[in-house]
Amino acid sequence: QVQLVESGGGLVQAGGSLRLSCAASGRTASTYVMGWFRQAPGKEREFVAGLTWRGGNLFHAASVKGRFTISRDVAKNTLYLQMNSLKPEDTAVYYCSASESRTIITTMPNGYAYWGQGTQVTVSS
């Protein structure tokens, strides 16, 4: 089992920045891919960014590319999402996720078996 705990969400004005953290514990040695998803009320869960844990390969959704950056601290077993130039449409609950079955980043939620509890990000205009 892998346990994931997100933190860092909050209320910010448009154009502001926020950094989300995801602390991982448990069988983290078997984790190959981690990612961030978000879900707004009435909408489907949306892929934001992902990385391969060992190699550090990154992939960002077109909607956030150039504004958000996914990263990791291997020693701390922590995943990050740096969010800059935030827009009201970025408002959502952000979820950290992990996969033990994939070695290539996937944008599909069902590719990730483990999920955090989510952290709310609200961007005001």
C-alpha positions as CSV (number, residue, x, y, z in Angstrom):
1,Q,0.0,0.0,0.0
2,V,1.0,3.6,-0.7
3,Q,-0.4,6.4,1.3
4,L,-0.5,9.9,-0.1
5,V,-1.2,13.2,1.7
6,E,-1.6,16.5,-0.1
7,S,-1.1,19.9,1.4
8,G,-0.6,23.5,0.3
9,G,-4.0,24.3,-1.2
10,G,-5.8,27.6,-0.5
11,L,-7.4,30.8,-1.8
12,V,-5.3,33.0,-4.1
13,Q,-6.0,35.8,-6.5
14,A,-5.7,35.4,-10.3
15,G,-2.1,35.7,-11.3
16,G,-0.8,34.4,-8.0
17,S,1.2,31.3,-7.1
18,L,0.8,28.3,-5.0
19,R,2.9,25.2,-4.3
20,L,1.2,21.9,-3.6
21,S,3.0,19.0,-1.8
22,C,2.2,15.3,-1.6
23,A,3.9,13.3,1.0
24,A,4.2,9.6,0.2
25,S,4.6,6.7,2.6
26,G,4.3,2.9,2.6
27,R,5.6,0.8,-0.3
28,T,7.0,3.8,-2.2
29,A,9.9,1.7,-3.6
30,S,7.4,0.0,-6.0
31,T,6.0,3.3,-7.3
32,Y,7.0,4.1,-10.8
33,V,4.8,7.0,-11.9
34,M,3.2,9.8,-9.9
35,G,0.8,12.5,-11.0
36,W,-1.5,15.4,-10.2
37,F,-5.1,15.5,-11.2
38,R,-7.8,18.0,-10.5
39,Q,-11.6,17.9,-10.4
40,A,-14.0,20.9,-10.4
41,P,-17.7,20.5,-9.4
42,G,-19.7,18.8,-12.1
43,K,-16.6,18.0,-14.2
44,E,-14.6,14.8,-14.7
45,R,-11.2,14.3,-13.1
46,E,-8.6,16.0,-15.3
47,F,-4.9,15.1,-15.7
48,V,-2.6,18.0,-14.8
49,A,1.0,16.7,-14.7
50,G,2.9,13.5,-14.1
51,L,6.5,12.2,-13.7
52,T,8.4,9.0,-13.6
53,W,9.8,8.6,-10.1
54,R,13.2,7.1,-11.0
55,G,14.1,9.0,-14.1
56,G,12.3,12.3,-13.4
57,N,10.7,12.5,-16.8
58,L,8.0,15.1,-16.8
59,F,4.8,15.6,-18.7
60,H,2.3,18.5,-18.3
61,A,-1.2,18.9,-19.7
62,A,-1.5,21.6,-22.4
63,S,-3.8,23.6,-20.2
64,V,-1.1,24.2,-17.6
65,K,2.1,23.9,-19.6
66,G,4.3,26.9,-19.0
67,R,2.5,27.8,-15.8
68,F,2.7,24.7,-13.6
69,T,5.7,22.5,-12.9
70,I,5.7,19.0,-11.4
71,S,8.8,17.9,-9.4
72,R,9.9,15.5,-6.8
73,D,12.3,15.2,-3.8
74,V,13.3,11.6,-3.8
75,A,15.0,11.8,-0.4
76,K,11.8,13.2,1.2
77,N,9.4,11.0,-0.8
78,T,7.5,14.1,-1.7
79,L,5.9,15.2,-4.9
80,Y,5.3,18.9,-5.7
81,L,3.2,21.0,-8.0
82,Q,4.4,24.6,-8.4
83,M,1.5,26.6,-9.8
84,N,2.2,30.1,-11.2
85,S,0.0,32.6,-13.1
86,L,-3.1,31.0,-11.6
87,K,-6.4,31.5,-13.4
88,P,-10.0,31.2,-12.1
89,E,-10.4,28.1,-14.3
90,D,-7.7,26.4,-12.2
91,T,-10.1,26.2,-9.3
92,A,-10.6,22.6,-8.3
93,V,-9.7,19.9,-5.8
94,Y,-6.2,18.7,-6.6
95,Y,-5.3,15.1,-6.1
96,C,-2.0,13.4,-5.9
97,S,-1.8,9.9,-7.4
98,A,0.7,7.0,-7.8
99,S,1.0,3.9,-10.0
100,E,2.8,0.7,-9.5
101,S,1.8,-0.8,-12.8
102,R,3.0,1.8,-15.3
103,T,6.4,3.0,-16.4
104,I,5.1,5.6,-18.8
105,I,3.1,8.6,-17.7
106,T,-0.6,8.2,-18.4
107,T,-3.3,10.9,-18.4
108,M,-6.1,8.4,-17.5
109,P,-7.2,8.4,-13.9
110,N,-7.7,4.6,-14.0
111,G,-4.0,4.2,-14.5
112,Y,-3.3,5.2,-10.9
113,A,-4.2,2.9,-8.0
114,Y,-3.4,5.2,-5.1
115,W,-4.9,8.6,-4.4
116,G,-4.6,11.3,-1.7
117,Q,-7.5,13.0,0.0
118,G,-7.3,16.1,-2.2
119,T,-6.6,19.7,-1.4
120,Q,-8.8,22.6,-2.5
121,V,-7.4,25.3,-4.7
122,T,-9.5,28.4,-5.3
123,V,-8.5,31.2,-7.6
124,S,-10.5,34.4,-7.4
125,S,-10.8,37.0,-10.1
